[in-house]
């Protein structure tokens, strides 16, 4: 992937860049922008603490957040940015008088203890923006800056018009495209035709072989990833949704979207291997995997297992450009799918967002899936992973040039 270097000579230019780093306009959030030398190398978004949090709680939260930042190799500086619906109020003011001033003081203190340089500390509020560092340096004579300075930054001129409008519209990163009712009903009828071909839980290997390449999960996943989602027909959308209803095929396509065709082939071969053994032994997938682990067998020992990749237990980085394309595709599929068919693509969206380090966005997708099916297995697993604060190992690996 080609590097893009965006110069931000002023604080307002930097604030114009932050939504591009996290993929949406943060609200009621703290964003820690990490630096390696003079270049950004990551951006972590967190919820702001409760307004009634005490000093001890703020210090504990700051320690936890800075501990996460410490896992990124080579980080030597940061810029914390608060996004709040509160107002800064009248000039002049002090750093402590800015919204969430005590929390930012705890962040800055803990950053110093951890050896990080705080290049700046910024606040984007309902009535303007300000710098906590500038407020400190001004000795209580700091001034509020208009939000228009961020909107008019030259950094925004480097963003294509369509992308700029999309960023302005996204406040969570989880918004879905609009699809009219007639299109959704046509998709539901076509999906029902596919579901009458096979079992409720989606395709089995024999079914895939019977219907031919149209429903080959590896070839289908790779083909649709190269298409503009808006060009997909109802038949293609229904076929994709049908394939995704099977947990094994869902996971294979999801990992293929992230890691490439070779991973899709490997996962598909693994699925067929265990499907054949299930037919031969009558055992469940879980029983077979447990027996293999107890016997020290692995289908492919030279690479991370499918489970390792799904839990982020690998420093092999997924391809962010493929993931971005997959997310656009899956958002359309969710928007077109009947309600009962949405949990599978929602969980794929959640995992792919988490793989990019967007845990907050992933949480929205998980909650939506559980609202539809409170017992959906993958959603419950992802809820546990996100609830533990676990991030994939590749999030902390330095990408090769």
C-alpha atoms as a printed R data frame, in Angstrom:
    type eleno elety resid chain resno       x       y      z
1   ATOM     1    CA   UNK     A     1   0.000   0.000  0.000
2   ATOM     2    CA   UNK     A     2   1.385   3.418 -0.943
3   ATOM     3    CA   UNK     A     3   2.218   5.747  1.914
4   ATOM     4    CA   UNK     A     4   0.402   9.067  2.113
5   ATOM     5    CA   UNK     A     5   2.187  11.901  3.909
6   ATOM     6    CA   UNK     A     6  -0.052  14.752  5.037
7   ATOM     7    CA   UNK     A     7   1.665  17.767  6.570
8   ATOM     8    CA   UNK     A     8  -0.175  19.489  9.418
9   ATOM     9    CA   UNK     A     9   1.724  22.674 10.313
10  ATOM    10    CA   UNK     A    10  -1.023  24.045 12.591
11  ATOM    11    CA   UNK     A    11  -3.260  22.510 15.273
12  ATOM    12    CA   UNK     A    12  -6.354  23.091 13.160
13  ATOM    13    CA   UNK     A    13  -4.711  21.204 10.295
14  ATOM    14    CA   UNK     A    14  -3.981  18.341 12.661
15  ATOM    15    CA   UNK     A    15  -7.594  18.319 13.858
16  ATOM    16    CA   UNK     A    16  -8.731  18.147 10.229
17  ATOM    17    CA   UNK     A    17  -6.577  15.028  9.842
18  ATOM    18    CA   UNK     A    18  -7.842  13.103 12.894
19  ATOM    19    CA   UNK     A    19 -11.187  11.975 11.329
20  ATOM    20    CA   UNK     A    20  -9.196  10.603  8.404
21  ATOM    21    CA   UNK     A    21  -7.037   8.605 10.826
22  ATOM    22    CA   UNK     A    22  -9.972   7.003 12.658
23  ATOM    23    CA   UNK     A    23 -12.355   6.794  9.675
24  ATOM    24    CA   UNK     A    24 -15.213   8.882 11.070
25  ATOM    25    CA   UNK     A    25 -16.002  12.013 13.070
26  ATOM    26    CA   UNK     A    26 -15.520  11.102 16.744
27  ATOM    27    CA   UNK     A    27 -18.087  12.195 19.297
28  ATOM    28    CA   UNK     A    28 -17.772  12.164 23.103
29  ATOM    29    CA   UNK     A    29 -14.395  10.521 22.679
30  ATOM    30    CA   UNK     A    30 -10.723  10.687 23.472
31  ATOM    31    CA   UNK     A    31  -8.452   9.966 20.522
32  ATOM    32    CA   UNK     A    32  -4.792   9.243 21.246
33  ATOM    33    CA   UNK     A    33  -2.764   9.908 18.106
34  ATOM    34    CA   UNK     A    34   0.565   8.115 18.359
35  ATOM    35    CA   UNK     A    35   3.792   9.278 16.736
36  ATOM    36    CA   UNK     A    36   6.943   7.457 15.759
37  ATOM    37    CA   UNK     A    37   9.372  10.294 15.187
38  ATOM    38    CA   UNK     A    38   7.615  12.996 13.196
39  ATOM    39    CA   UNK     A    39   4.984  10.714 11.670
40  ATOM    40    CA   UNK     A    40   1.737   9.332 13.009
41  ATOM    41    CA   UNK     A    41   1.681   5.566 13.435
42  ATOM    42    CA   UNK     A    42  -1.711   4.944 14.985
43  ATOM    43    CA   UNK     A    43  -4.861   6.448 16.437
44  ATOM    44    CA   UNK     A    44  -6.773   4.881 19.337
45  ATOM    45    CA   UNK     A    45 -10.318   6.041 20.180
46  ATOM    46    CA   UNK     A    46 -11.805   5.612 23.649
47  ATOM    47    CA   UNK     A    47 -15.020   6.667 25.349
48  ATOM    48    CA   UNK     A    48 -14.684   9.625 27.669
49  ATOM    49    CA   UNK     A    49 -14.948   8.777 31.378
50  ATOM    50    CA   UNK     A    50 -18.128   9.631 33.300
51  ATOM    51    CA   UNK     A    51 -18.361  13.264 34.314
52  ATOM    52    CA   UNK     A    52 -18.524  12.268 37.984
53  ATOM    53    CA   UNK     A    53 -15.328  10.161 37.870
54  ATOM    54    CA   UNK     A    54 -13.006  10.978 40.750
55  ATOM    55    CA   UNK     A    55  -9.302  11.791 40.541
56  ATOM    56    CA   UNK     A    56  -8.280   8.232 41.423
57  ATOM    57    CA   UNK     A    57 -10.538   6.799 38.703
58  ATOM    58    CA   UNK     A    58  -9.133   9.257 36.154
59  ATOM    59    CA   UNK     A    59  -5.566   8.246 37.028
60  ATOM    60    CA   UNK     A    60  -6.467   4.556 36.715
61  ATOM    61    CA   UNK     A    61  -8.165   5.087 33.335
62  ATOM    62    CA   UNK     A    62  -5.233   7.153 32.073
63  ATOM    63    CA   UNK     A    63  -2.823   4.402 33.101
64  ATOM    64    CA   UNK     A    64  -4.837   1.778 31.243
65  ATOM    65    CA   UNK     A    65  -5.063   3.853 28.059
66  ATOM    66    CA   UNK     A    66  -1.365   4.724 28.059
67  ATOM    67    CA   UNK     A    67  -0.578   1.057 28.693
68  ATOM    68    CA   UNK     A    68  -2.333   0.222 25.434
69  ATOM    69    CA   UNK     A    69  -0.295   2.870 23.626
70  ATOM    70    CA   UNK     A    70   2.925   1.396 25.035
71  ATOM    71    CA   UNK     A    71   2.281  -1.801 23.061
72  ATOM    72    CA   UNK     A    72   2.863  -0.006 19.740
73  ATOM    73    CA   UNK     A    73   6.566  -0.406 18.892
74  ATOM    74    CA   UNK     A    74   8.625   2.741 18.538
75  ATOM    75    CA   UNK     A    75   6.016   5.214 19.799
76  ATOM    76    CA   UNK     A    76   7.745   8.201 21.365
77  ATOM    77    CA   UNK     A    77   5.085  10.935 21.312
78  ATOM    78    CA   UNK     A    78   1.344  11.488 21.227
79  ATOM    79    CA   UNK     A    79  -1.385  14.082 20.856
80  ATOM    80    CA   UNK     A    80  -4.545  13.460 22.886
81  ATOM    81    CA   UNK     A    81  -7.707  14.983 21.383
82  ATOM    82    CA   UNK     A    82 -10.973  15.320 23.300
83  ATOM    83    CA   UNK     A    83 -14.242  15.446 21.353
84  ATOM    84    CA   UNK     A    84 -17.125  16.678 23.480
85  ATOM    85    CA   UNK     A    85 -20.617  18.112 23.151
86  ATOM    86    CA   UNK     A    86 -19.836  20.499 25.996
87  ATOM    87    CA   UNK     A    87 -18.985  24.137 25.351
88  ATOM    88    CA   UNK     A    88 -15.658  25.788 26.056
89  ATOM    89    CA   UNK     A    89 -17.417  28.982 27.080
90  ATOM    90    CA   UNK     A    90 -16.220  32.533 27.234
91  ATOM    91    CA   UNK     A    91 -12.596  33.642 26.920
92  ATOM    92    CA   UNK     A    92 -10.229  33.630 28.650
93  ATOM    93    CA   UNK     A    93  -9.840  30.234 30.311
94  ATOM    94    CA   UNK     A    94  -7.311  27.861 31.833
95  ATOM    95    CA   UNK     A    95  -6.469  24.279 30.862
96  ATOM    96    CA   UNK     A    96  -8.313  23.013 33.939
97  ATOM    97    CA   UNK     A    97 -11.318  25.061 32.873
98  ATOM    98    CA   UNK     A    98 -11.572  23.345 29.485
99  ATOM    99    CA   UNK     A    99 -13.995  20.403 29.160
100 ATOM   100    CA   UNK     A   100 -12.500  17.256 30.739
101 ATOM   101    CA   UNK     A   101  -9.518  19.268 31.942
102 ATOM   102    CA   UNK     A   102  -8.775  16.978 34.941
103 ATOM   103    CA   UNK     A   103  -8.874  13.899 32.695
104 ATOM   104    CA   UNK     A   104  -6.447  15.442 30.203
105 ATOM   105    CA   UNK     A   105  -4.198  16.430 33.080
106 ATOM   106    CA   UNK     A   106  -4.121  12.758 34.144
107 ATOM   107    CA   UNK     A   107  -3.387  11.664 30.572
108 ATOM   108    CA   UNK     A   108  -0.550  14.173 30.211
109 ATOM   109    CA   UNK     A   109   0.928  13.229 33.570
110 ATOM   110    CA   UNK     A   110   0.846   9.503 32.839
111 ATOM   111    CA   UNK     A   111   2.270  10.075 29.339
112 ATOM   112    CA   UNK     A   112   5.227  11.884 30.876
113 ATOM   113    CA   UNK     A   113   5.763   9.047 33.342
114 ATOM   114    CA   UNK     A   114   5.776   6.594 30.420
115 ATOM   115    CA   UNK     A   115   8.415   8.594 28.549
116 ATOM   116    CA   UNK     A   116   6.122   9.994 25.859
117 ATOM   117    CA   UNK     A   117   6.403  13.534 24.556
118 ATOM   118    CA   UNK     A   118   3.001  15.246 24.492
119 ATOM   119    CA   UNK     A   119   3.248  17.325 21.327
120 ATOM   120    CA   UNK     A   120  -0.083  19.011 21.979
121 ATOM   121    CA   UNK     A   121  -3.377  18.301 23.742
122 ATOM   122    CA   UNK     A   122  -6.503  19.499 21.968
123 ATOM   123    CA   UNK     A   123 -10.210  19.864 22.623
124 ATOM   124    CA   UNK     A   124 -12.936  19.985 19.968
125 ATOM   125    CA   UNK     A   125 -16.095  21.262 21.656
126 ATOM   126    CA   UNK     A   126 -19.555  22.393 20.600
127 ATOM   127    CA   UNK     A   127 -18.539  26.040 20.279
128 ATOM   128    CA   UNK     A   128 -14.937  25.859 19.120
129 ATOM   129    CA   UNK     A   129 -11.575  24.227 19.637
130 ATOM   130    CA   UNK     A   130  -8.713  24.914 22.004
131 ATOM   131    CA   UNK     A   131  -5.339  23.616 23.138
132 ATOM   132    CA   UNK     A   132  -4.767  22.543 26.735
133 ATOM   133    CA   UNK     A   133  -1.044  23.254 26.272
134 ATOM   134    CA   UNK     A   134  -1.741  26.700 24.863
135 ATOM   135    CA   UNK     A   135  -4.011  27.412 27.810
136 ATOM   136    CA   UNK     A   136  -1.236  26.442 30.215
137 ATOM   137    CA   UNK     A   137   1.329  28.582 28.398
138 ATOM   138    CA   UNK     A   138  -1.032  31.562 28.244
139 ATOM   139    CA   UNK     A   139  -1.371  31.637 32.010
140 ATOM   140    CA   UNK     A   140  -5.142  31.725 31.987
141 ATOM   141    CA   UNK     A   141  -5.443  34.013 28.984
142 ATOM   142    CA   UNK     A   142  -6.167  31.365 26.323
143 ATOM   143    CA   UNK     A   143  -8.678  31.997 23.544
144 ATOM   144    CA   UNK     A   144 -11.271  29.788 21.902
145 ATOM   145    CA   UNK     A   145 -10.749  29.135 18.175
146 ATOM   146    CA   UNK     A   146 -13.682  28.807 15.738
147 ATOM   147    CA   UNK     A   147 -14.549  25.375 14.353
148 ATOM   148    CA   UNK     A   148 -14.511  26.925 10.901
149 ATOM   149    CA   UNK     A   149 -10.698  26.859 11.054
150 ATOM   150    CA   UNK     A   150 -10.824  23.049 11.039
151 ATOM   151    CA   UNK     A   151 -13.360  22.912  8.212
152 ATOM   152    CA   UNK     A   152 -11.312  25.371  6.126
153 ATOM   153    CA   UNK     A   153  -7.988  23.603  6.665
154 ATOM   154    CA   UNK     A   154  -5.974  22.867  3.530
155 ATOM   155    CA   UNK     A   155  -5.736  19.253  4.767
156 ATOM   156    CA   UNK     A   156  -9.347  18.799  3.697
157 ATOM   157    CA   UNK     A   157  -8.454  19.858  0.164
158 ATOM   158    CA   UNK     A   158  -6.341  16.714 -0.189
159 ATOM   159    CA   UNK     A   159  -9.377  14.528  0.474
160 ATOM   160    CA   UNK     A   160 -11.546  13.751 -2.594
161 ATOM   161    CA   UNK     A   161 -14.956  15.408 -2.480
162 ATOM   162    CA   UNK     A   162 -16.901  12.145 -2.148
163 ATOM   163    CA   UNK     A   163 -14.689  10.924  0.675
164 ATOM   164    CA   UNK     A   164 -14.937  14.292  2.444
165 ATOM   165    CA   UNK     A   165 -18.737  14.192  2.307
166 ATOM   166    CA   UNK     A   166 -18.678  10.587  3.564
167 ATOM   167    CA   UNK     A   167 -16.487  11.521  6.542
168 ATOM   168    CA   UNK     A   168 -18.769  14.423  7.372
169 ATOM   169    CA   UNK     A   169 -21.749  12.046  7.415
170 ATOM   170    CA   UNK     A   170 -20.170   9.311  9.529
171 ATOM   171    CA   UNK     A   171 -20.342   9.782 13.279
172 ATOM   172    CA   UNK     A   172 -19.760   6.159 14.284
173 ATOM   173    CA   UNK     A   173 -18.310   4.539 11.156
174 ATOM   174    CA   UNK     A   174 -21.091   1.930 11.335
175 ATOM   175    CA   UNK     A   175 -23.740   3.703  9.263
176 ATOM   176    CA   UNK     A   176 -25.374   1.629  6.524
177 ATOM   177    CA   UNK     A   177 -26.363   2.742  3.022
178 ATOM   178    CA   UNK     A   178 -30.032   3.325  2.344
179 ATOM   179    CA   UNK     A   179 -31.885   0.628  0.418
180 ATOM   180    CA   UNK     A   180 -35.524   0.965 -0.572
181 ATOM   181    CA   UNK     A   181 -38.155  -1.488  0.667
182 ATOM   182    CA   UNK     A   182 -38.863  -2.974 -2.767
183 ATOM   183    CA   UNK     A   183 -35.197  -3.925 -3.230
184 ATOM   184    CA   UNK     A   184 -35.025  -5.511  0.226
185 ATOM   185    CA   UNK     A   185 -38.165  -7.549 -0.477
186 ATOM   186    CA   UNK     A   186 -36.780  -8.789 -3.805
187 ATOM   187    CA   UNK     A   187 -33.562  -9.794 -2.057
188 ATOM   188    CA   UNK     A   188 -35.496 -11.671  0.638
189 ATOM   189    CA   UNK     A   189 -37.475 -13.636 -1.968
190 ATOM   190    CA   UNK     A   190 -34.317 -14.594 -3.861
191 ATOM   191    CA   UNK     A   191 -32.516 -15.608 -0.656
192 ATOM   192    CA   UNK     A   192 -35.489 -17.788  0.292
193 ATOM   193    CA   UNK     A   193 -35.067 -19.661 -3.019
194 ATOM   194    CA   UNK     A   194 -31.460 -20.436 -2.156
195 ATOM   195    CA   UNK     A   195 -32.406 -21.523  1.353
196 ATOM   196    CA   UNK     A   196 -34.832 -24.084 -0.038
197 ATOM   197    CA   UNK     A   197 -31.864 -25.769 -1.773
198 ATOM   198    CA   UNK     A   198 -30.041 -26.708  1.399
199 ATOM   199    CA   UNK     A   199 -30.044 -26.856  5.183
200 ATOM   200    CA   UNK     A   200 -30.954 -23.958  7.417
201 ATOM   201    CA   UNK     A   201 -27.353 -23.313  8.432
202 ATOM   202    CA   UNK     A   202 -26.173 -22.653  4.906
203 ATOM   203    CA   UNK     A   203 -24.256 -24.591  2.245
204 ATOM   204    CA   UNK     A   204 -22.456 -27.884  2.750
205 ATOM   205    CA   UNK     A   205 -19.623 -29.064  0.453
206 ATOM   206    CA   UNK     A   206 -21.901 -31.310 -1.603
207 ATOM   207    CA   UNK     A   207 -24.264 -28.413 -2.246
208 ATOM   208    CA   UNK     A   208 -21.423 -26.150 -3.328
209 ATOM   209    CA   UNK     A   209 -20.226 -28.808 -5.771
210 ATOM   210    CA   UNK     A   210 -23.780 -29.319 -7.049
211 ATOM   211    CA   UNK     A   211 -24.546 -25.723 -7.868
212 ATOM   212    CA   UNK     A   212 -21.100 -25.083 -9.359
213 ATOM   213    CA   UNK     A   213 -18.820 -22.081 -9.361
214 ATOM   214    CA   UNK     A   214 -21.620 -19.602 -8.718
215 ATOM   215    CA   UNK     A   215 -21.569 -20.594 -5.070
216 ATOM   216    CA   UNK     A   216 -17.892 -21.481 -4.748
217 ATOM   217    CA   UNK     A   217 -17.082 -19.443 -1.620
218 ATOM   218    CA   UNK     A   218 -13.428 -18.776 -2.463
219 ATOM   219    CA   UNK     A   219 -14.013 -17.715 -6.048
220 ATOM   220    CA   UNK     A   220 -17.146 -15.773 -5.164
221 ATOM   221    CA   UNK     A   221 -15.423 -13.868 -2.341
222 ATOM   222    CA   UNK     A   222 -12.499 -12.900 -4.539
223 ATOM   223    CA   UNK     A   223 -14.705 -11.832 -7.437
224 ATOM   224    CA   UNK     A   224 -17.067  -9.613 -5.454
225 ATOM   225    CA   UNK     A   225 -14.182  -7.950 -3.632
226 ATOM   226    CA   UNK     A   226 -13.024  -6.554 -6.956
227 ATOM   227    CA   UNK     A   227 -16.433  -5.152 -7.872
228 ATOM   228    CA   UNK     A   228 -18.179  -1.930 -6.986
229 ATOM   229    CA   UNK     A   229 -20.843  -3.039 -4.470
230 ATOM   230    CA   UNK     A   230 -23.369  -0.781 -6.196
231 ATOM   231    CA   UNK     A   231 -23.013  -2.925 -9.342
232 ATOM   232    CA   UNK     A   232 -24.082  -6.157 -7.613
233 ATOM   233    CA   UNK     A   233 -27.397  -7.618 -8.730
234 ATOM   234    CA   UNK     A   234 -30.062  -9.142 -6.521
235 ATOM   235    CA   UNK     A   235 -28.956 -12.688 -7.442
236 ATOM   236    CA   UNK     A   236 -25.350 -11.980 -6.414
237 ATOM   237    CA   UNK     A   237 -26.366 -10.375 -3.137
238 ATOM   238    CA   UNK     A   238 -28.681 -13.278 -2.265
239 ATOM   239    CA   UNK     A   239 -25.984 -15.838 -3.133
240 ATOM   240    CA   UNK     A   240 -23.481 -14.063 -0.884
241 ATOM   241    CA   UNK     A   241 -25.946 -13.856  1.977
242 ATOM   242    CA   UNK     A   242 -26.739 -17.566  1.587
243 ATOM   243    CA   UNK     A   243 -23.077 -18.522  1.687
244 ATOM   244    CA   UNK     A   244 -22.489 -16.416  4.800
245 ATOM   245    CA   UNK     A   245 -25.203 -18.154  6.825
246 ATOM   246    CA   UNK     A   246 -22.950 -21.192  7.309
247 ATOM   247    CA   UNK     A   247 -20.473 -20.450 10.152
248 ATOM   248    CA   UNK     A   248 -17.552 -22.229  8.470
249 ATOM   249    CA   UNK     A   249 -18.075 -20.470  5.137
250 ATOM   250    CA   UNK     A   250 -18.729 -17.152  6.874
251 ATOM   251    CA   UNK     A   251 -15.394 -17.362  8.690
252 ATOM   252    CA   UNK     A   252 -13.546 -18.481  5.568
253 ATOM   253    CA   UNK     A   253 -14.843 -15.566  3.509
254 ATOM   254    CA   UNK     A   254 -14.150 -13.116  6.324
255 ATOM   255    CA   UNK     A   255 -10.523 -14.231  6.704
256 ATOM   256    CA   UNK     A   256 -10.119 -14.263  2.927
257 ATOM   257    CA   UNK     A   257 -11.342 -10.684  2.729
258 ATOM   258    CA   UNK     A   258  -8.666  -9.727  5.270
259 ATOM   259    CA   UNK     A   259  -5.687 -11.895  4.339
260 ATOM   260    CA   UNK     A   260  -6.145 -12.815  0.682
261 ATOM   261    CA   UNK     A   261  -7.138 -15.657 -1.603
262 ATOM   262    CA   UNK     A   262  -4.539 -18.115 -0.270
263 ATOM   263    CA   UNK     A   263  -6.031 -17.873  3.210
264 ATOM   264    CA   UNK     A   264  -9.467 -18.443  1.674
265 ATOM   265    CA   UNK     A   265  -8.265 -21.606 -0.054
266 ATOM   266    CA   UNK     A   266  -6.631 -22.859  3.143
267 ATOM   267    CA   UNK     A   267  -9.720 -22.193  5.254
268 ATOM   268    CA   UNK     A   268 -12.016 -23.753  2.659
269 ATOM   269    CA   UNK     A   269  -9.854 -26.876  2.485
270 ATOM   270    CA   UNK     A   270  -9.974 -27.053  6.281
271 ATOM   271    CA   UNK     A   271 -13.772 -26.773  6.214
272 ATOM   272    CA   UNK     A   272 -14.064 -29.600  3.686
273 ATOM   273    CA   UNK     A   273 -11.600 -31.727  5.673
274 ATOM   274    CA   UNK     A   274 -13.682 -31.495  8.826
275 ATOM   275    CA   UNK     A   275 -16.991 -31.816  6.974
276 ATOM   276    CA   UNK     A   276 -15.789 -35.123  5.506
277 ATOM   277    CA   UNK     A   277 -14.656 -36.359  8.923
278 ATOM   278    CA   UNK     A   278 -17.970 -35.324 10.452
279 ATOM   279    CA   UNK     A   279 -19.791 -37.489  7.909
280 ATOM   280    CA   UNK     A   280 -17.420 -40.402  8.551
281 ATOM   281    CA   UNK     A   281 -17.432 -40.259 12.365
282 ATOM   282    CA   UNK     A   282 -20.716 -38.642 13.268
283 ATOM   283    CA   UNK     A   283 -18.833 -36.335 15.658
284 ATOM   284    CA   UNK     A   284 -19.387 -32.610 15.883
285 ATOM   285    CA   UNK     A   285 -16.858 -30.066 14.628
286 ATOM   286    CA   UNK     A   286 -15.971 -29.132 18.215
287 ATOM   287    CA   UNK     A   287 -15.376 -32.794 19.136
288 ATOM   288    CA   UNK     A   288 -13.101 -33.330 16.130
289 ATOM   289    CA   UNK     A   289 -11.047 -30.204 16.764
290 ATOM   290    CA   UNK     A   290 -10.687 -31.107 20.444
291 ATOM   291    CA   UNK     A   291  -9.556 -34.626 19.527
292 ATOM   292    CA   UNK     A   292  -6.989 -33.275 17.064
293 ATOM   293    CA   UNK     A   293  -5.601 -30.861 19.629
294 ATOM   294    CA   UNK     A   294  -5.365 -33.609 22.246
295 ATOM   295    CA   UNK     A   295  -3.511 -35.799 19.752
296 ATOM   296    CA   UNK     A   296  -1.174 -32.968 18.790
297 ATOM   297    CA   UNK     A   297  -2.448 -32.899 15.223
298 ATOM   298    CA   UNK     A   298  -2.992 -29.748 13.182
299 ATOM   299    CA   UNK     A   299  -4.309 -29.435  9.684
300 ATOM   300    CA   UNK     A   300  -1.632 -26.886  8.819
301 ATOM   301    CA   UNK     A   301   1.102 -26.475 11.406
302 ATOM   302    CA   UNK     A   302   3.362 -24.162  9.399
303 ATOM   303    CA   UNK     A   303   0.921 -21.219  9.545
304 ATOM   304    CA   UNK     A   304  -1.324 -19.589 12.142
305 ATOM   305    CA   UNK     A   305  -4.529 -21.572 12.571
306 ATOM   306    CA   UNK     A   306  -7.893 -20.177 11.583
307 ATOM   307    CA   UNK     A   307  -8.682 -19.758 15.262
308 ATOM   308    CA   UNK     A   308  -5.414 -17.891 15.859
309 ATOM   309    CA   UNK     A   309  -6.225 -15.435 13.088
310 ATOM   310    CA   UNK     A   310  -9.771 -14.905 14.298
311 ATOM   311    CA   UNK     A   311  -8.508 -14.109 17.801
312 ATOM   312    CA   UNK     A   312  -5.755 -11.855 16.479
313 ATOM   313    CA   UNK     A   313  -3.014 -14.159 17.768
314 ATOM   314    CA   UNK     A   314  -0.682 -13.444 14.876
315 ATOM   315    CA   UNK     A   315   1.590 -10.604 13.859
316 ATOM   316    CA   UNK     A   316   0.799 -11.251 10.182
317 ATOM   317    CA   UNK     A   317  -0.986  -8.057  9.208
318 ATOM   318    CA   UNK     A   318  -4.214  -8.211  7.165
319 ATOM   319    CA   UNK     A   319  -4.514  -6.073  4.063
320 ATOM   320    CA   UNK     A   320  -6.312  -2.826  5.057
321 ATOM   321    CA   UNK     A   321  -7.285  -2.009  1.471
322 ATOM   322    CA   UNK     A   322  -9.019  -5.380  1.094
323 ATOM   323    CA   UNK     A   323 -10.738  -4.880  4.439
324 ATOM   324    CA   UNK     A   324 -11.969  -1.427  3.424
325 ATOM   325    CA   UNK     A   325 -13.474  -2.873  0.243
326 ATOM   326    CA   UNK     A   326 -15.028  -5.750  2.197
327 ATOM   327    CA   UNK     A   327 -16.576  -3.370  4.716
328 ATOM   328    CA   UNK     A   328 -18.233  -1.361  1.948
329 ATOM   329    CA   UNK     A   329 -19.548  -4.601  0.443
330 ATOM   330    CA   UNK     A   330 -20.826  -6.013  3.736
331 ATOM   331    CA   UNK     A   331 -22.570  -2.777  4.695
332 ATOM   332    CA   UNK     A   332 -24.602  -3.028  1.505
333 ATOM   333    CA   UNK     A   333 -25.371  -6.709  2.152
334 ATOM   334    CA   UNK     A   334 -26.632  -5.932  5.656
335 ATOM   335    CA   UNK     A   335 -28.755  -3.075  4.339
336 ATOM   336    CA   UNK     A   336 -30.339  -5.347  1.698
337 ATOM   337    CA   UNK     A   337 -30.698  -8.492  3.822
338 ATOM   338    CA   UNK     A   338 -33.866  -9.580  5.596
339 ATOM   339    CA   UNK     A   339 -33.550  -9.147  9.356
340 ATOM   340    CA   UNK     A   340 -32.991 -12.847 10.101
341 ATOM   341    CA   UNK     A   341 -30.027 -13.025  7.696
342 ATOM   342    CA   UNK     A   342 -28.198  -9.973  9.087
343 ATOM   343    CA   UNK     A   343 -26.263 -11.376 12.100
344 ATOM   344    CA   UNK     A   344 -23.702 -13.184  9.913
345 ATOM   345    CA   UNK     A   345 -22.592 -10.177  7.814
346 ATOM   346    CA   UNK     A   346 -22.871  -7.938 10.905
347 ATOM   347    CA   UNK     A   347 -20.395 -10.158 12.737
348 ATOM   348    CA   UNK     A   348 -18.097 -10.149  9.716
349 ATOM   349    CA   UNK     A   349 -18.242  -6.341  9.795
350 ATOM   350    CA   UNK     A   350 -17.499  -6.388 13.518
351 ATOM   351    CA   UNK     A   351 -14.461  -8.621 13.146
352 ATOM   352    CA   UNK     A   352 -13.057  -6.700 10.159
353 ATOM   353    CA   UNK     A   353 -13.500  -3.405 12.020
354 ATOM   354    CA   UNK     A   354 -11.764  -4.885 15.067
355 ATOM   355    CA   UNK     A   355  -8.967  -6.145 12.808
356 ATOM   356    CA   UNK     A   356  -8.370  -2.521 11.793
357 ATOM   357    CA   UNK     A   357  -8.310  -1.466 15.448
358 ATOM   358    CA   UNK     A   358 -11.809   0.063 15.336
359 ATOM   359    CA   UNK     A   359 -13.197  -1.647 18.416
360 ATOM   360    CA   UNK     A   360 -15.870   0.975 19.039
361 ATOM   361    CA   UNK     A   361 -17.328   0.465 15.559
362 ATOM   362    CA   UNK     A   362 -17.124  -3.300 16.012
363 ATOM   363    CA   UNK     A   363 -19.141  -3.005 19.218
364 ATOM   364    CA   UNK     A   364 -21.983  -1.280 17.385
365 ATOM   365    CA   UNK     A   365 -22.198  -4.121 14.864
366 ATOM   366    CA   UNK     A   366 -22.128  -6.740 17.635
367 ATOM   367    CA   UNK     A   367 -24.919  -5.021 19.563
368 ATOM   368    CA   UNK     A   368 -27.008  -4.857 16.396
369 ATOM   369    CA   UNK     A   369 -26.484  -8.576 15.714
370 ATOM   370    CA   UNK     A   370 -27.441  -9.505 19.286
371 ATOM   371    CA   UNK     A   371 -30.573  -7.355 19.055
372 ATOM   372    CA   UNK     A   372 -31.636  -9.638 16.208
373 ATOM   373    CA   UNK     A   373 -30.447 -12.948 17.692
374 ATOM   374    CA   UNK     A   374 -29.386 -12.860 21.349
375 ATOM   375    CA   UNK     A   375 -27.891 -16.359 21.064
376 ATOM   376    CA   UNK     A   376 -25.852 -15.865 17.883
377 ATOM   377    CA   UNK     A   377 -22.582 -17.630 18.685
378 ATOM   378    CA   UNK     A   378 -20.080 -15.466 16.841
379 ATOM   379    CA   UNK     A   379 -21.591 -12.266 18.220
380 ATOM   380    CA   UNK     A   380 -21.271 -13.609 21.769
381 ATOM   381    CA   UNK     A   381 -17.653 -14.621 21.138
382 ATOM   382    CA   UNK     A   382 -16.774 -11.218 19.701
383 ATOM   383    CA   UNK     A   383 -18.552  -9.504 22.601
384 ATOM   384    CA   UNK     A   384 -16.294 -11.414 24.991
385 ATOM   385    CA   UNK     A   385 -13.165 -10.527 23.005
386 ATOM   386    CA   UNK     A   386 -14.008  -6.824 22.841
387 ATOM   387    CA   UNK     A   387 -15.165  -6.749 26.450
388 ATOM   388    CA   UNK     A   388 -11.742  -7.973 27.567
389 ATOM   389    CA   UNK     A   389 -10.079  -5.063 25.762
390 ATOM   390    CA   UNK     A   390  -8.083  -7.493 23.624
391 ATOM   391    CA   UNK     A   391  -6.587  -6.056 20.427
392 ATOM   392    CA   UNK     A   392  -5.060  -8.133 17.613
393 ATOM   393    CA   UNK     A   393  -1.309  -8.594 17.814
394 ATOM   394    CA   UNK     A   394  -0.863  -7.182 14.323
395 ATOM   395    CA   UNK     A   395  -2.228  -3.838 15.559
396 ATOM   396    CA   UNK     A   396   1.053  -3.384 17.412
397 ATOM   397    CA   UNK     A   397   3.388  -4.651 14.683
398 ATOM   398    CA   UNK     A   398   5.406  -2.186 12.620
399 ATOM   399    CA   UNK     A   399   4.348  -2.604  8.965
400 ATOM   400    CA   UNK     A   400   7.075  -3.288  6.425
401 ATOM   401    CA   UNK     A   401   7.729  -0.493  3.934
